[in-house]
Amino acid sequence: MSDYLTSFEEPLGYLNFASYGPPSRAVLRSVTEAVEGSVTGVSSAVLHAADRRALAAVSRLTGFALPACTLATSTSAGLQQIAFGMPGGEVLVSSGEFPSNLYPWWRAQEAGLLRVKQIDSTEMTPAVVADDLTPATTAVALSAVDFRTGYRADLTALRKVVGDRLLIVDAIQGFGVLDQDWTQADVLVAGGQKWLRAGWGTGFLTLSPRALDRLRPVLGSWTGVEDPTGYDGRPHPVLEGAGRLSVTNLSPYSSAALGTALEDLEGFGVATVEARIQERVDALIAALSSPVLSPVDARQRAGIVVVRVADAQQALSRLQDAGITATAHGNERIRLSVHATTDPAVFPLVGTILGGIS
């Protein structure tokens, strides 16, 4: 357990994991070894064994069967594949979603592939979703944890409400820090650069049998078919599983990073990570005198704490001067985000700085 915790070296005041999670020394070593292997002429087959290693870890941690998993370079890339593969109909999505979960649907609508129905609520509760479902709704797209409010979606309850429609989940703000049943989703997409701490260019997506049956590999390319190196000038049958969405061979360096990050997380335990984050969120909230805008109920939150201040840019500047990294949203909101490795010793200082501005 201590090996996982001591492998990270972010500064004491780093409270910005919802934007980027600094990778571990173990991830750095795995990428370095992969690059060194390529420099010395190690075969591509050996290097791309990192893809299989990463996929196996994705399967174990998501609960999806291995053929239902594929790698992606980012959440955005994964969602773009899903949006253009939709069977039509209407996709329900919140206007408050991060742009990566809006533009794919807008672009697919512009291409005449589907219709987008946007709702104003940023908290996609079962009741809110149920009120906006229509017979034309073929999918509901939402975040496991909202990037702006920190609200944690109840995927089990949403699964019941959505029924036979596709439940598409952007998991980047929750995967790896929430110990829950991810197989409630039909599509699970996550980049690895935030809470998974695998660095940029890493990520995955998984598909349920329902999603595999309905989604078309419109943007899939030559690595998403059978016998991809059979260069015969003819289209080949698509792969049976999620690999049909593959576009090209991915970087073995990214795969090495993701595989190491996931295996280290698995060894430490997602439940342990979640428990440590919950403890730190409790301690952070207790140190704040400013109004907390994010959920305080542990069942409705993950690692994000949002605070109201009178001047967000002034608050951010003072935090930065004190060596504290956070994010400002709009004119009156500061977003703080903690991980299992965060030292609570910095929280009183955060509370003092923000309290002097609110």
Secondary structure as GFF3:
##gff-version 3
##sequence-region A 1 358
A	DSSP	alpha_helix	2	6	.	.	.	ID=ss1
A	DSSP	alpha_helix	25	39	.	.	.	ID=ss2
A	DSSP	alpha_helix	44	47	.	.	.	ID=ss3
A	DSSP	alpha_helix	49	62	.	.	.	ID=ss4
A	DSSP	three_ten_helix	66	68	.	.	.	ID=ss5
A	DSSP	beta_strand	69	71	.	.	.	ID=ss6
A	DSSP	alpha_helix	75	85	.	.	.	ID=ss7
A	DSSP	beta_strand	90	94	.	.	.	ID=ss8
A	DSSP	three_ten_helix	99	101	.	.	.	ID=ss9
A	DSSP	alpha_helix	103	110	.	.	.	ID=ss10
A	DSSP	beta_strand	115	119	.	.	.	ID=ss11
A	DSSP	alpha_helix	126	132	.	.	.	ID=ss12
A	DSSP	beta_strand	137	143	.	.	.	ID=ss13
A	DSSP	alpha_helix	155	162	.	.	.	ID=ss14
A	DSSP	beta_strand	166	170	.	.	.	ID=ss15
A	DSSP	three_ten_helix	182	184	.	.	.	ID=ss16
A	DSSP	beta_strand	187	191	.	.	.	ID=ss17
A	DSSP	beta_strand	203	207	.	.	.	ID=ss18
A	DSSP	alpha_helix	209	214	.	.	.	ID=ss19
A	DSSP	three_ten_helix	222	224	.	.	.	ID=ss20
A	DSSP	three_ten_helix	242	245	.	.	.	ID=ss21
A	DSSP	alpha_helix	252	268	.	.	.	ID=ss22
A	DSSP	alpha_helix	270	287	.	.	.	ID=ss23
A	DSSP	three_ten_helix	298	300	.	.	.	ID=ss24
A	DSSP	beta_strand	304	308	.	.	.	ID=ss25
A	DSSP	alpha_helix	312	321	.	.	.	ID=ss26
A	DSSP	beta_strand	327	329	.	.	.	ID=ss27
A	DSSP	beta_strand	333	337	.	.	.	ID=ss28
A	DSSP	three_ten_helix	344	346	.	.	.	ID=ss29
A	DSSP	alpha_helix	347	355	.	.	.	ID=ss30
###
